[in-house]
Amino acid sequence: MSDSPAPLPPALKSLGLSADRPLVIVDVDEVLGLFMKGFGGFLESRGYEFRIDRFALFQNIYRPGAAEHLEIGEGRKLFDDFFRTHCAELEPAPGSIAALNRLSRRTEILILSNAPAEAERLRASWLKKHGMPHPLILNTGPKGPVTAGIVAQTVHPAAFIDDLLPNLDSVAEHAPRVATFQHVADERLRPLAPRSERHPRIDDWADLADAIEHAVLR
């Protein structure tokens, strides 16, 4: 039995975005928001430890004093519960709000987040609360296909920002004309995060905004 075709991405116009300006597509967790800090606090409130000793998620969740991490399935349930109930409580990444405000003067901003569908209301309210009321698309899996469908609707340059190399590689494969940038917001994660020469890694949002403008405003 063949796989079902991927759903068509929404039209830029339906998102309130213009095809007549450059497009900047931005992730949320560890890019615009301090996810690991927020998720860690949530886990502690549930009686777990969150040890950031590797660039991972479920493998960093422990019962107090345990030597082995929590079973992955149990960690995933906690992850889903966090997004259903607490994902609007993240702290914004330092400099992210000012950078998006600056970029939005001359570009269109689209938020592309891999999160459970149940998180849409809370994630949108979080963006609005912190002065980033840009259109939001929730995605699952690699971000290349949906990004390719979005940028195909404009002839103008586009940029994509994410913390995860698999998403950046997916965009580079499916939408090679898009400028890709890696950003890791949590200072504890930065030494642990894999890097690639394929995608410039810029962890300061002011410097990242400079690089994005240079890439798309030409």
Backbone as a chain_set.jsonl record, in Angstrom:
{"seq": "MSDSPAPLPPALKSLGLSADRPLVIVDVDEVLGLFMKGFGGFLESRGYEFRIDRFALFQNIYRPGAAEHLEIGEGRKLFDDFFRTHCAELEPAPGSIAALNRLSRRTEILILSNAPAEAERLRASWLKKHGMPHPLILNTGPKGPVTAGIVAQTVHPAAFIDDLLPNLDSVAEHAPRVATFQHVADERLRPLAPRSERHPRIDDWADLADAIEHAVLR", "coords": {"N": [[0.861, -1.196, 0.0], [0.649, 2.18, -0.903], [2.188, 5.14, 0.439], [0.31, 7.856, 1.84], [-0.119, 10.97, 0.131], [1.774, 13.884, 1.05], [0.209, 16.505, 2.908], [-0.94, 19.508, 1.309], [0.847, 22.568, 1.689], [-0.31, 25.511, 3.451], [-1.623, 28.392, 1.721], [0.281, 31.36, 1.212], [-1.195, 33.745, 1.239], [-3.481, 32.989, 2.667], [-2.427, 32.809, 5.153], [-2.01, 35.382, 5.805], [0.245, 36.517, 4.776], [2.496, 38.2, 2.574], [3.46, 37.585, -0.784], [5.233, 39.229, -1.906], [7.439, 40.041, -0.542], [10.618, 39.232, 1.025], [10.94, 36.086, 2.812], [10.996, 34.828, 6.093], [11.452, 31.987, 7.908], [10.854, 30.526, 10.962], [11.777, 28.502, 13.711], [10.456, 27.492, 16.972], [11.075, 26.206, 19.601], [13.958, 26.323, 21.492], [14.874, 28.236, 19.768], [13.203, 30.595, 19.378], [12.138, 30.375, 21.895], [12.942, 29.334, 25.268], [13.005, 26.285, 25.509], [14.097, 23.918, 26.773], [14.642, 24.783, 29.354], [12.054, 25.484, 30.217], [10.668, 23.02, 29.913], [12.196, 21.467, 31.619], [11.586, 22.632, 34.127], [8.878, 21.974, 34.255], [9.06, 19.151, 34.371], [10.379, 18.827, 36.829], [8.367, 19.714, 38.524], [6.743, 17.584, 38.374], [8.104, 15.681, 39.701], [10.43, 14.621, 38.577], [13.857, 14.413, 37.392], [15.793, 16.513, 35.294], [18.425, 16.2, 33.412], [20.817, 17.854, 31.736], [22.927, 16.532, 29.97], [23.542, 15.671, 27.514], [22.911, 16.223, 23.985], [19.913, 15.864, 23.701], [16.557, 14.711, 24.344], [14.404, 12.96, 25.592], [16.216, 11.163, 26.662], [17.344, 12.536, 28.701], [15.752, 12.586, 30.9], [15.091, 11.651, 34.173], [14.242, 9.535, 36.942], [14.437, 10.64, 40.344], [17.738, 10.333, 41.433], [18.212, 8.09, 39.892], [20.161, 5.894, 37.777], [19.744, 5.238, 35.15], [18.074, 6.616, 32.319], [14.616, 7.684, 32.029], [12.118, 5.512, 30.693], [11.576, 5.678, 27.178], [8.96, 5.878, 26.118], [7.467, 6.716, 28.349], [8.649, 9.188, 28.76], [7.836, 10.473, 26.434], [5.093, 10.711, 26.863], [5.077, 12.567, 28.953], [6.166, 14.725, 27.583], [4.111, 15.239, 25.677], [2.1, 15.952, 27.465], [3.172, 18.262, 28.566], [3.053, 19.999, 26.328], [0.313, 20.138, 25.978], [-0.483, 21.532, 28.22], [1.412, 23.379, 29.333], [3.05, 24.77, 27.514], [2.833, 27.429, 26.949], [4.253, 28.806, 28.776], [6.92, 29.289, 28.426], [10.097, 30.993, 28.596], [11.034, 33.718, 26.525], [13.675, 33.442, 24.119], [16.776, 35.082, 24.64], [16.996, 38.218, 23.094], [15.418, 37.483, 20.929], [12.834, 38.558, 20.463], [13.266, 41.293, 19.868], [14.817, 40.949, 17.577], [13.036, 39.693, 15.74], [11.116, 41.708, 15.554], [12.629, 43.658, 14.301], [13.319, 42.334, 11.868], [10.791, 41.975, 10.775], [10.084, 44.397, 9.698], [10.908, 44.501, 7.092], [10.592, 42.037, 6.001], [8.565, 39.049, 5.593], [7.344, 37.076, 8.27], [7.202, 33.754, 9.308], [6.176, 31.278, 11.54], [7.312, 28.094, 12.171], [6.73, 25.198, 13.674], [7.551, 22.131, 15.203], [5.332, 20.41, 16.885], [2.836, 18.886, 19.004], [-0.555, 18.707, 17.785], [-2.389, 19.577, 19.654], [-1.18, 21.651, 20.885], [-1.516, 24.004, 19.547], [-3.218, 26.241, 20.192], [-2.166, 27.195, 22.661], [0.498, 27.679, 21.904], [0.205, 29.655, 19.934], [-0.925, 31.664, 21.501], [1.196, 32.174, 23.216], [3.109, 33.269, 21.459], [1.76, 35.625, 20.695], [1.489, 36.891, 23.191], [4.111, 37.604, 23.746], [4.73, 39.509, 21.885], [5.116, 38.578, 19.291], [3.244, 38.05, 17.095], [2.999, 36.329, 14.784], [2.066, 34.389, 11.852], [1.433, 30.915, 12.421], [2.496, 27.626, 11.842], [1.965, 24.293, 12.645], [3.915, 21.405, 12.585], [4.859, 18.006, 11.757], [7.598, 15.781, 11.842], [10.284, 15.881, 9.332], [11.177, 19.183, 8.196], [11.578, 20.031, 5.623], [9.81, 19.392, 3.33], [7.355, 20.91, 3.83], [8.411, 23.47, 4.003], [9.479, 23.782, 1.43], [7.104, 23.809, -0.059], [5.965, 26.16, 0.852], [7.856, 28.23, 0.198], [7.857, 28.019, -2.525], [5.858, 29.602, -3.37], [6.671, 32.168, -3.692], [8.904, 34.412, -5.357], [10.871, 35.662, -4.093], [13.819, 35.94, -1.945], [14.451, 33.601, 0.76], [14.731, 32.572, 4.211], [15.614, 30.138, 6.696], [15.406, 29.108, 10.038], [16.581, 27.057, 12.606], [17.16, 24.829, 15.39], [17.93, 22.211, 15.084], [19.905, 19.952, 13.281], [18.864, 17.861, 11.538], [16.416, 18.998, 10.634], [17.353, 21.313, 9.371], [18.987, 20.17, 7.392], [17.011, 18.831, 5.961], [15.512, 20.951, 4.901], [17.493, 22.121, 3.302], [17.762, 20.107, 1.428], [15.201, 19.86, 0.216], [14.459, 22.463, -0.412], [16.581, 24.058, -1.789], [17.275, 26.696, -2.402], [16.844, 28.222, -0.197], [18.211, 30.093, 2.452], [19.886, 28.729, 5.172], [20.092, 28.633, 8.725], [21.551, 27.822, 11.847], [20.527, 27.972, 15.208], [20.998, 27.9, 18.651], [19.461, 28.295, 21.586], [19.645, 27.843, 24.4], [22.177, 28.159, 26.709], [23.369, 26.016, 28.02], [23.054, 23.914, 26.292], [24.528, 24.537, 24.066], [27.36, 23.748, 23.931], [26.974, 21.048, 23.487], [25.534, 20.656, 21.205], [25.362, 19.331, 17.927], [27.151, 20.506, 15.034], [27.28, 21.91, 11.697], [29.057, 22.61, 8.747], [27.499, 23.227, 6.697], [25.391, 24.79, 7.466], [25.345, 27.932, 8.77], [26.134, 28.572, 12.132], [24.741, 30.544, 14.493], [24.461, 31.915, 17.498], [23.773, 34.231, 18.81], [21.148, 36.471, 18.8], [21.072, 39.081, 17.707], [23.3, 39.136, 15.994], [22.495, 37.064, 14.359], [20.202, 38.145, 13.147], [21.428, 40.121, 11.596], [22.796, 38.455, 9.76], [20.674, 37.143, 8.514], [19.322, 39.275, 7.295], [21.318, 40.028, 5.486], [21.284, 37.805, 3.849], [18.7, 37.707, 2.698], [17.848, 40.262, 1.933], [18.636, 41.426, -0.642]], "CA": [[0.0, 0.0, 0.0], [1.494, 3.37, -1.019], [1.996, 6.171, 1.456], [-0.553, 8.972, 1.457], [0.657, 12.154, -0.211], [1.871, 14.901, 2.095], [-0.785, 17.565, 2.724], [-0.44, 20.726, 0.702], [1.041, 23.648, 2.663], [-1.264, 26.606, 3.273], [-1.216, 29.497, 0.856], [0.779, 32.523, 1.941], [-2.275, 34.717, 1.416], [-4.367, 32.518, 3.726], [-1.718, 33.037, 6.407], [-1.837, 36.812, 5.98], [1.602, 36.87, 4.356], [2.63, 38.68, 1.209], [4.467, 36.933, -1.624], [6.024, 40.294, -2.514], [8.578, 40.386, 0.314], [11.364, 38.049, 1.47], [10.263, 35.282, 3.825], [11.845, 34.254, 7.139], [10.733, 30.883, 8.559], [11.56, 30.407, 12.244], [11.368, 27.517, 14.707], [10.172, 28.054, 18.298], [11.78, 25.62, 20.741], [15.4, 26.574, 21.468], [15.177, 29.294, 18.802], [12.492, 31.754, 19.921], [11.801, 30.13, 23.293], [13.847, 28.475, 26.033], [12.217, 25.074, 25.728], [14.682, 22.983, 27.736], [14.437, 25.364, 30.678], [10.645, 25.354, 30.558], [10.329, 21.605, 30.052], [12.851, 21.011, 32.837], [10.784, 23.061, 35.263], [7.661, 21.158, 34.251], [9.407, 17.816, 34.85], [10.656, 18.903, 38.269], [7.082, 19.829, 39.217], [6.155, 16.246, 38.359], [8.922, 14.788, 40.497], [11.518, 14.036, 37.793], [15.07, 15.196, 37.179], [16.133, 16.766, 33.895], [19.873, 16.384, 33.402], [21.261, 18.201, 30.387], [24.287, 16.044, 29.788], [23.694, 15.304, 26.106], [21.972, 16.945, 23.127], [18.818, 14.91, 23.56], [15.388, 15.129, 25.109], [13.895, 11.92, 26.478], [17.335, 10.502, 27.344], [17.793, 13.38, 29.806], [14.73, 12.553, 31.949], [15.419, 10.616, 35.15], [13.673, 9.541, 38.282], [15.478, 11.146, 41.25], [18.784, 9.419, 41.844], [18.348, 6.927, 39.01], [21.327, 5.878, 36.893], [19.263, 5.098, 33.781], [17.002, 7.569, 32.001], [13.241, 7.204, 31.988], [11.747, 4.813, 29.453], [11.253, 6.682, 26.161], [7.511, 6.044, 26.014], [7.004, 7.531, 29.47], [9.098, 10.542, 28.485], [6.994, 11.055, 25.384], [3.819, 11.094, 27.477], [5.322, 13.821, 29.664], [6.343, 15.735, 26.531], [2.786, 15.591, 25.159], [1.37, 16.638, 28.534], [3.727, 19.615, 28.638], [2.531, 20.816, 25.243], [-1.124, 20.346, 26.175], [-0.827, 22.327, 29.398], [2.395, 24.33, 29.857], [3.989, 25.313, 26.532], [2.708, 28.89, 26.885], [4.976, 29.369, 29.91], [8.34, 29.401, 28.117], [10.738, 32.302, 28.509], [11.585, 34.001, 25.192], [15.124, 33.405, 23.987], [17.325, 36.439, 24.688], [17.168, 38.914, 21.825], [14.573, 36.982, 19.835], [11.712, 39.458, 20.18], [13.795, 42.475, 19.187], [15.276, 40.556, 16.244], [11.882, 39.499, 14.86], [10.542, 43.03, 15.295], [13.498, 44.29, 13.296], [13.194, 41.641, 10.581], [9.434, 42.091, 10.239], [9.906, 45.67, 9.002], [11.234, 44.363, 5.673], [10.349, 40.663, 5.557], [7.435, 38.329, 6.177], [7.778, 36.105, 9.269], [6.339, 32.587, 9.499], [6.651, 30.394, 12.595], [7.124, 26.687, 11.805], [7.089, 24.494, 14.905], [7.175, 20.729, 15.379], [4.674, 20.277, 18.18], [1.539, 18.219, 18.87], [-1.651, 19.578, 17.333], [-3.068, 20.132, 20.828], [-0.441, 22.813, 21.374], [-1.653, 25.165, 18.663], [-3.805, 27.404, 20.866], [-1.212, 27.721, 23.633], [1.685, 28.192, 21.212], [-0.172, 30.928, 19.315], [-1.11, 32.668, 22.552], [2.533, 32.521, 23.696], [3.701, 34.184, 20.482], [1.074, 36.913, 20.798], [1.809, 37.473, 24.495], [5.469, 38.14, 23.754], [4.933, 40.465, 20.81], [5.493, 37.893, 18.053], [1.963, 37.497, 16.631], [3.161, 35.948, 13.386], [1.368, 33.143, 11.52], [2.03, 29.705, 12.989], [2.179, 26.31, 11.29], [2.483, 23.153, 13.384], [4.395, 20.381, 11.654], [5.454, 16.801, 12.327], [8.612, 15.218, 10.962], [11.223, 16.823, 8.694], [10.542, 20.435, 7.799], [11.874, 20.373, 4.244], [8.667, 19.408, 2.402], [6.442, 22.036, 4.029], [9.137, 24.689, 3.653], [9.54, 23.865, -0.031], [5.792, 24.211, -0.548], [5.732, 27.567, 1.201], [8.721, 29.158, -0.539], [7.529, 27.929, -3.948], [4.818, 30.592, -3.65], [7.274, 33.494, -3.849], [10.184, 34.431, -6.072], [11.81, 36.413, -3.279], [14.673, 35.102, -1.105], [13.881, 33.099, 2.009], [15.663, 32.022, 5.189], [15.036, 29.167, 7.625], [16.217, 29.049, 11.251], [16.2, 25.93, 13.458], [18.276, 24.354, 16.207], [18.222, 20.803, 14.802], [20.497, 19.705, 11.967], [17.989, 17.13, 10.613], [15.48, 19.923, 9.995], [18.124, 22.174, 8.471], [19.364, 19.356, 6.238], [15.793, 18.561, 5.198], [15.198, 22.155, 4.127], [18.522, 22.264, 2.27], [17.494, 19.108, 0.396], [13.926, 20.08, -0.474], [14.332, 23.864, -0.832], [17.993, 24.456, -1.754], [17.51, 28.138, -2.54], [16.598, 28.865, 1.094], [19.371, 30.239, 3.336], [19.623, 28.024, 6.428], [20.902, 29.056, 9.864], [21.339, 27.111, 13.104], [20.567, 28.79, 16.427], [20.722, 27.133, 19.869], [19.233, 29.373, 22.543], [20.041, 27.494, 25.766], [23.635, 28.134, 26.828], [23.799, 24.686, 28.463], [23.011, 23.002, 25.147], [25.409, 24.954, 22.971], [28.544, 22.911, 23.756], [26.573, 19.681, 23.175], [24.784, 20.607, 19.946], [26.142, 19.095, 16.707], [27.239, 21.617, 14.089], [27.568, 21.535, 10.317], [29.507, 23.722, 7.906], [26.437, 23.472, 5.712], [24.44, 25.771, 8.015], [26.017, 28.801, 9.74], [25.626, 28.512, 13.507], [24.817, 31.878, 15.085], [23.676, 31.791, 18.716], [23.365, 35.559, 19.268], [20.063, 36.853, 17.901], [21.393, 40.307, 16.972], [24.167, 38.727, 14.892], [21.69, 36.245, 13.447], [19.37, 39.058, 12.349], [22.326, 40.694, 10.585], [23.066, 37.446, 8.732], [19.423, 36.902, 7.778], [19.112, 40.416, 6.414], [22.297, 39.954, 4.406], [20.916, 36.706, 2.957], [17.421, 37.838, 1.992], [17.584, 41.626, 1.486], [19.659, 41.723, -1.645]], "C": [[0.891, 1.238, 0.0], [1.18, 4.356, 0.09], [1.053, 7.242, 0.937], [0.297, 10.17, 1.103], [0.669, 13.15, 0.938], [0.826, 15.983, 1.859], [-0.151, 18.807, 2.117], [-0.241, 21.798, 1.78], [0.016, 24.748, 2.43], [-0.712, 27.685, 2.346], [-0.735, 30.661, 1.71], [-0.341, 33.51, 2.233], [-3.205, 34.301, 2.547], [-3.75, 32.705, 5.105], [-1.556, 34.529, 6.714], [-0.457, 37.3, 5.601], [1.618, 37.276, 2.889], [3.713, 37.887, 0.479], [5.424, 37.953, -2.227], [7.18, 40.771, -1.633], [9.347, 39.108, 0.645], [10.665, 37.375, 2.649], [11.293, 34.705, 4.803], [11.009, 33.236, 7.911], [11.52, 30.492, 9.805], [10.926, 29.32, 13.116], [11.082, 28.217, 16.04], [11.126, 27.506, 19.359], [13.293, 25.665, 20.548], [15.834, 27.528, 20.359], [14.517, 30.595, 19.271], [12.207, 31.606, 21.414], [12.77, 29.165, 23.956], [13.11, 27.21, 26.456], [12.798, 24.188, 26.829], [14.517, 23.5, 29.169], [12.983, 25.194, 31.115], [10.219, 23.919, 30.775], [10.966, 21.03, 31.314], [12.08, 21.397, 34.088], [9.498, 22.266, 35.39], [7.953, 19.77, 34.812], [9.672, 17.814, 36.349], [9.356, 19.013, 39.067], [6.353, 18.494, 39.273], [7.019, 15.217, 39.088], [10.053, 14.105, 39.753], [12.726, 14.962, 37.79], [15.31, 15.336, 35.682], [17.6, 17.129, 33.861], [20.335, 16.663, 31.974], [22.732, 17.81, 30.257], [24.53, 15.502, 28.385], [22.685, 16.11, 25.297], [20.847, 15.976, 22.76], [17.658, 15.432, 24.397], [14.988, 14.034, 26.083], [15.011, 11.212, 27.24], [17.899, 11.331, 28.5], [16.811, 13.393, 30.973], [15.002, 11.368, 32.873], [14.464, 10.681, 36.342], [14.784, 9.975, 39.246], [16.467, 10.054, 41.669], [19.015, 8.236, 40.932], [19.584, 7.052, 38.13], [20.92, 5.794, 35.427], [18.112, 6.071, 33.535], [15.647, 6.884, 31.95], [12.98, 6.504, 30.66], [11.19, 5.832, 28.445], [9.754, 6.923, 26.057], [6.945, 6.893, 27.139], [7.425, 8.984, 29.282], [8.239, 11.225, 27.44], [5.632, 11.478, 25.936], [3.96, 12.404, 28.241], [5.479, 14.985, 28.688], [4.98, 16.191, 25.999], [1.978, 16.353, 26.2], [1.855, 18.075, 28.688], [3.129, 20.5, 27.551], [1.036, 21.059, 25.374], [-1.399, 21.397, 27.231], [0.129, 23.47, 29.724], [3.263, 25.022, 28.801], [3.849, 26.822, 26.343], [3.49, 29.574, 27.997], [6.475, 29.471, 29.664], [8.825, 30.846, 28.246], [11.198, 32.528, 27.071], [13.104, 33.902, 25.205], [15.662, 34.833, 23.98], [17.532, 37.022, 23.291], [16.213, 38.526, 20.726], [13.459, 37.957, 19.469], [12.19, 40.685, 19.409], [14.221, 42.129, 17.764], [14.103, 40.358, 15.29], [11.194, 40.826, 14.558], [11.333, 43.759, 14.213], [13.307, 43.652, 11.916], [11.82, 41.866, 9.943], [9.192, 43.424, 9.53], [10.094, 45.495, 7.486], [11.021, 42.947, 5.13], [9.032, 40.161, 6.138], [7.985, 37.256, 7.117], [6.739, 34.992, 9.374], [6.966, 31.702, 10.564], [6.299, 28.956, 12.203], [7.646, 25.826, 12.946], [6.651, 23.038, 14.844], [6.629, 20.555, 16.791], [3.35, 19.548, 17.966], [0.432, 19.198, 18.506], [-2.358, 20.251, 18.506], [-2.401, 21.398, 21.339], [-0.747, 24.089, 20.611], [-2.179, 26.397, 19.393], [-2.799, 28.026, 21.84], [0.012, 28.321, 22.96], [1.367, 29.535, 20.55], [-0.352, 32.014, 20.363], [0.235, 33.101, 23.128], [3.205, 33.52, 22.753], [3.081, 35.577, 20.592], [1.444, 37.635, 22.093], [3.171, 38.16, 24.491], [5.77, 39.018, 22.53], [5.43, 39.857, 19.521], [4.254, 37.248, 17.427], [1.993, 37.1, 15.159], [2.413, 34.638, 13.105], [2.164, 31.923, 11.974], [1.555, 28.482, 12.214], [2.79, 25.258, 12.209], [2.768, 22.027, 12.397], [4.788, 19.137, 12.445], [6.477, 16.275, 11.331], [9.499, 16.28, 10.344], [10.5, 18.048, 8.147], [10.797, 20.827, 6.35], [10.67, 20.423, 3.326], [7.737, 20.601, 2.579], [7.129, 23.35, 3.69], [9.211, 24.863, 2.15], [8.21, 24.326, -0.601], [5.479, 25.664, -0.272], [6.556, 28.485, 0.309], [8.481, 29.094, -2.042], [6.506, 28.984, -4.354], [5.365, 32.004, -3.815], [8.591, 33.386, -4.601], [11.258, 35.122, -5.243], [12.657, 35.473, -2.416], [13.972, 34.697, 0.189], [14.998, 32.568, 2.895], [14.9, 31.114, 6.14], [15.973, 29.03, 8.813], [15.68, 27.947, 12.151], [17.405, 25.569, 14.313], [18.761, 22.975, 15.792], [18.754, 20.604, 13.39], [19.594, 18.87, 11.052], [16.963, 18.022, 9.914], [16.184, 20.84, 9.007], [18.546, 21.412, 7.224], [18.161, 19.067, 5.35], [15.409, 19.761, 4.337], [16.215, 22.341, 3.006], [18.283, 21.285, 1.115], [16.27, 19.462, -0.442], [13.763, 21.496, -1.005], [15.722, 24.487, -0.86], [18.244, 25.943, -1.912], [17.319, 28.893, -1.231], [17.896, 28.927, 1.897], [19.036, 29.625, 4.688], [20.615, 28.47, 7.504], [20.543, 28.213, 11.08], [21.458, 28.091, 14.262], [20.189, 27.896, 17.595], [20.648, 28.123, 21.023], [19.783, 29.071, 23.93], [21.564, 27.362, 25.853], [24.163, 26.778, 27.274], [23.873, 23.7, 27.301], [24.084, 23.305, 24.106], [26.662, 24.094, 22.831], [28.218, 21.488, 23.296], [25.955, 19.547, 21.787], [25.694, 20.32, 18.759], [26.08, 20.308, 15.789], [27.504, 21.061, 12.703], [28.026, 22.773, 9.554], [28.454, 24.113, 6.885], [25.509, 24.606, 6.152], [25.168, 26.649, 9.036], [25.337, 28.726, 11.107], [25.842, 29.875, 14.148], [23.897, 31.887, 16.299], [23.299, 33.122, 19.351], [22.324, 36.098, 18.285], [20.353, 38.148, 17.127], [22.292, 39.991, 15.778], [23.403, 37.895, 13.87], [20.8, 37.121, 12.568], [20.198, 39.741, 11.266], [22.519, 39.72, 9.427], [21.825, 37.166, 7.884], [19.158, 38.055, 6.814], [20.081, 40.379, 5.236], [21.897, 38.889, 3.381], [19.678, 37.0, 2.12], [17.142, 39.235, 1.444], [18.674, 42.05, 0.499], [19.016, 42.034, -2.992]], "O": [[1.801, 1.337, 0.823], [0.066, 4.403, 0.61], [1.003, 7.506, -0.265], [1.345, 10.376, 1.715], [-0.291, 13.252, 1.7], [0.579, 16.348, 0.71], [1.013, 19.119, 2.371], [-1.067, 21.924, 2.685], [-0.477, 24.899, 1.313], [0.499, 27.858, 2.212], [-1.269, 30.919, 2.789], [-0.432, 34.048, 3.337], [-3.672, 35.148, 3.308], [-4.461, 32.754, 6.108], [-1.026, 34.894, 7.764], [-0.026, 38.365, 6.043], [0.851, 36.761, 2.075], [4.752, 37.56, 1.054], [6.328, 37.587, -2.979], [7.823, 41.776, -1.934], [8.79, 38.014, 0.556], [9.905, 38.006, 3.384], [12.321, 34.166, 4.394], [9.984, 33.582, 8.497], [12.705, 30.166, 9.723], [9.705, 29.233, 13.238], [11.421, 29.387, 16.219], [11.899, 28.261, 19.949], [13.833, 25.124, 19.583], [17.02, 27.621, 20.044], [15.204, 31.583, 19.531], [12.051, 32.604, 22.117], [13.345, 28.294, 23.304], [12.657, 27.079, 27.593], [12.07, 23.753, 27.721], [14.278, 22.717, 30.088], [12.715, 24.806, 32.252], [9.485, 23.625, 31.719], [10.361, 20.207, 32.0], [11.934, 20.59, 35.006], [9.075, 21.924, 36.494], [7.19, 19.26, 35.633], [9.241, 16.905, 37.058], [9.256, 18.465, 40.165], [5.467, 18.289, 40.102], [6.705, 14.027, 39.093], [10.591, 13.109, 40.236], [12.628, 16.139, 38.139], [15.066, 14.412, 34.906], [17.981, 18.238, 34.236], [20.248, 15.793, 31.108], [23.637, 18.63, 30.41], [25.589, 14.943, 28.1], [21.713, 16.624, 25.85], [20.83, 15.368, 21.69], [17.767, 16.459, 25.067], [15.212, 14.17, 27.286], [14.785, 10.714, 28.343], [18.815, 10.893, 29.196], [17.011, 14.132, 31.937], [15.128, 10.231, 32.42], [13.952, 11.743, 36.694], [15.957, 9.703, 38.988], [16.083, 9.004, 42.184], [19.929, 7.446, 41.173], [20.005, 8.153, 37.777], [21.667, 6.232, 34.552], [17.288, 6.319, 34.416], [15.552, 5.662, 31.842], [13.553, 6.865, 29.632], [10.431, 6.73, 28.811], [9.324, 8.068, 25.92], [6.043, 7.7, 26.916], [6.668, 9.903, 29.596], [7.949, 12.416, 27.546], [5.082, 12.495, 25.516], [3.073, 13.256, 28.188], [4.99, 16.088, 28.934], [4.726, 17.391, 25.884], [1.253, 17.29, 25.863], [1.062, 18.99, 28.91], [2.738, 21.635, 27.825], [0.54, 22.092, 24.922], [-2.417, 22.086, 27.17], [-0.293, 24.45, 30.338], [4.144, 25.8, 29.168], [4.662, 27.432, 25.649], [3.404, 30.792, 28.152], [7.232, 29.717, 30.603], [8.067, 31.792, 28.033], [11.711, 31.597, 26.451], [13.743, 34.244, 26.2], [15.055, 35.71, 23.366], [18.157, 36.406, 22.428], [16.191, 39.174, 19.679], [13.174, 38.158, 18.288], [11.583, 41.069, 18.409], [14.013, 42.921, 16.844], [14.162, 40.807, 14.145], [10.738, 41.048, 13.437], [10.761, 44.393, 13.326], [13.151, 44.356, 10.918], [11.702, 41.937, 8.719], [8.191, 43.569, 8.828], [9.518, 46.24, 6.693], [11.241, 42.689, 3.947], [8.464, 40.764, 7.049], [8.977, 36.6, 6.799], [5.545, 35.257, 9.511], [8.159, 31.405, 10.5], [5.139, 28.642, 11.938], [8.854, 25.734, 13.161], [5.513, 22.742, 14.477], [7.382, 20.554, 17.765], [2.797, 19.586, 16.868], [0.48, 20.371, 18.874], [-2.869, 21.363, 18.372], [-2.984, 22.136, 22.134], [-0.276, 25.159, 20.996], [-1.636, 27.489, 19.225], [-2.604, 29.242, 21.841], [0.513, 29.359, 23.393], [2.182, 30.456, 20.603], [0.029, 33.162, 20.138], [0.404, 34.265, 23.491], [3.8, 34.499, 23.202], [3.79, 36.583, 20.583], [1.682, 38.842, 22.092], [3.36, 39.178, 25.156], [6.933, 39.237, 22.189], [6.094, 40.53, 18.732], [4.218, 36.031, 17.246], [1.119, 37.487, 14.383], [2.157, 33.865, 14.027], [3.393, 31.903, 11.917], [0.361, 28.322, 11.961], [3.98, 25.312, 12.519], [1.973, 21.739, 11.503], [5.02, 19.206, 13.652], [6.254, 16.317, 10.121], [9.482, 17.436, 10.766], [9.359, 17.961, 7.694], [10.287, 21.849, 5.891], [10.506, 21.402, 2.598], [7.362, 21.242, 1.597], [6.495, 24.254, 3.145], [9.026, 25.97, 1.643], [8.179, 25.142, -1.523], [4.808, 26.326, -1.065], [6.015, 29.422, -0.277], [8.859, 30.015, -2.765], [6.308, 29.235, -5.542], [4.6, 32.939, -4.053], [9.303, 32.388, -4.49], [12.422, 35.165, -5.641], [12.26, 34.332, -2.179], [13.037, 35.355, 0.647], [16.06, 32.169, 2.416], [13.703, 31.29, 6.365], [17.18, 28.857, 8.643], [14.483, 27.893, 12.433], [18.534, 25.953, 14.004], [19.889, 22.599, 16.111], [18.133, 21.034, 12.418], [19.557, 19.154, 9.855], [16.672, 17.825, 8.734], [15.663, 21.109, 7.924], [18.471, 21.945, 6.117], [18.278, 19.059, 4.125], [15.027, 19.602, 3.177], [15.844, 22.683, 1.883], [18.57, 21.601, -0.04], [16.305, 19.371, -1.669], [13.007, 21.714, -1.952], [16.02, 25.357, -0.041], [19.333, 26.414, -1.584], [17.605, 30.089, -1.165], [18.603, 27.926, 2.012], [18.014, 29.96, 5.286], [21.803, 28.659, 7.241], [19.371, 27.922, 11.317], [22.361, 28.927, 14.3], [19.17, 27.206, 17.543], [21.657, 28.722, 21.397], [20.336, 29.962, 24.576], [22.163, 26.548, 25.151], [25.293, 26.421, 26.94], [24.667, 22.759, 27.33], [24.494, 22.421, 23.354], [27.013, 23.732, 21.708], [29.09, 20.795, 22.772], [25.864, 18.441, 21.253], [26.706, 20.999, 18.592], [25.09, 21.039, 15.768], [27.898, 19.906, 12.544], [27.451, 23.852, 9.699], [28.512, 25.188, 6.288], [24.918, 25.294, 5.321], [25.575, 26.144, 10.082], [24.113, 28.807, 11.21], [26.979, 30.313, 14.327], [22.676, 31.868, 16.145], [22.57, 33.138, 20.343], [22.58, 36.174, 17.083], [19.909, 38.284, 15.987], [22.08, 40.51, 14.682], [23.636, 38.005, 12.666], [20.662, 36.862, 11.372], [19.725, 39.921, 10.143], [22.42, 40.102, 8.26], [21.927, 36.974, 6.672], [18.812, 37.834, 5.653], [19.692, 40.672, 4.105], [22.141, 39.052, 2.185], [19.605, 36.593, 0.961], [16.285, 39.387, 0.574], [19.506, 42.912, 0.785], [19.721, 42.309, -3.963]]}, "num_chains": 1, "name": "protein.A"}
